[in-house]
Amino acid sequence: MELMHVPALAVTLLGVICSISPVASATFLGIRAYAEFELLARQSARMQRTLTDAARELDAVRHDSPLASNELGNALLDVATAMLHDIDGWAQLFQLKAVEPG
């Protein structure tokens, strides 16, 4: 721009705008990510409750009973299913975030 003899004020303003635009972009990205924290916190709290309940259920299993292995298997299947649902929820959230415009 200086080679085209553009006024110094225009060059300075353009430089300031070019310096500020990445900062503004990062700020808006941070604000948007902050809005998703509540959803992520709720998902994490729900999973923590699920795992706590599963731990209680596993502790309640009598290991000397004839069907203890079935009870353990059912409890672990429930935990695995809950974890897969949780992972699916996270994947949907971040996949949606990746394809959203803007």
Buried (B, 14 or more C-beta within 10 A) or exposed (E): EEEEEEEEEEEEEEEEEEEEEEEEEEEEEEEEEEEEEEEEEEBEEBBEEBBEBBEEBEEEBEEEEEEEEEBBEEBEEBBEEBBEEBEEBEEEBEEEEEEEEE
